[in-house]
């Protein structure tokens, strides 16, 4: 009789050899179903939402973003258990130990992999612990170590210039570009909204839906809407929708409102 599958695993790493190593070790284990692999943060978010794994091996260093941005995009309340994989981020290793997260330090041995997987199985065999709160805590810890830019380079056909982040009121997705609204001016930047979101300080900006990022101090009013959503009224009278998925990613903002 085939063993009951208890672990449904997604492997996330931007380096193919690293993914292959983890996948090879996983294939030697019983009670494991490999759902897939992802090579970027955006692909990881899409795969987690679609495949619903109950374990993710998540690389920390995936330029231009990092593994923590995947957790930010999914939201700590919706994120499955994580084993972090890192090459040399000693501060991150200390954070994992403080907040009780399993991790693999590259290059890791098969024995180390089995040790981590054994602890993961033990976690799944008992009632789930306070995963969401621990994820929120480690995000706060790592965000303190990140540096956020105070200006953004905008390139036009014949010139380039900097705009101050403090002048941005809100950002909207536009295909392969984003529109930066700065008072009466709108600037076009080649980027995804996900990438820009994780480049900006979350203390200053909030993602309110799939297509919009808003500076917090530019919000004039929040009106409760249907199904746990909010209508966002900006200081320039623009109206946007704060959808339930993104409300759950920043609940602390509403508690302080």
URNORCOR-V931421 format. One record per backbone hydrogen bond with DSSP energy under -0.5 kcal/mol. CO is the residue of the C=O (numbers start at 0). NH is the residue of the N-H. If there is no record, write none. Layout:
co: {CO	CO}
nh: {NH	NH}
//
This chain:
co: {3	5	6	6	7	7	8	8	9	9	10	10	11	13	14	15	16	17	18	19	20	21	22	23	24	25	30	30	31	32	32	35	37	39	40	41	42	43	44	45	46	47	54	55	55	56	56	57	59	59	61	64	65	65	66	66	67	68	69	70	74	74	80	81	82	83	84	85	87	88	89	90	91	92	93	94	95	96	101	103	103	108	109	110	111	112	113	114	115	116	117	118	119	120	121	122	128	129	130	131	132	133	134	135	136	137	138	139	141	141	142	149	151	151	153	153	158	160	162	163	164	168	169	170	171	173	175	176	177	177	178	178	179	179	180	180	181	184	186	188	188	191	192	193	195	195	196	198	200	200	203	205	205	207	208	210	211	211	212	213	214	215	217	217	220	221	222	224	225	228	229	229	230	230	231	231	232	232	233	237	239	240	241	242	242	243	245	246	247	249	249	250	250	251	252}
nh: {5	7	8	32	53	54	34	35	11	56	12	37	58	15	18	19	20	21	22	23	24	25	26	27	27	28	5	6	33	8	34	10	12	43	44	45	46	47	48	49	50	51	9	57	82	11	58	84	61	66	64	61	68	69	69	70	71	72	73	74	77	78	55	83	57	103	59	105	89	92	93	94	95	96	97	98	100	99	83	85	105	112	113	114	115	116	117	118	119	120	121	122	123	124	125	125	130	133	134	135	136	137	138	139	140	141	142	143	144	145	145	164	153	162	155	160	155	153	151	166	167	214	180	212	178	176	190	173	179	188	171	180	181	186	168	169	184	181	179	177	190	195	196	197	198	199	199	148	203	204	215	207	213	242	211	172	207	208	170	205	217	218	219	234	232	223	230	227	228	224	231	241	222	232	233	239	219	220	236	233	231	242	229	245	246	247	249	249	250	252	253	253	254	255	256}
//
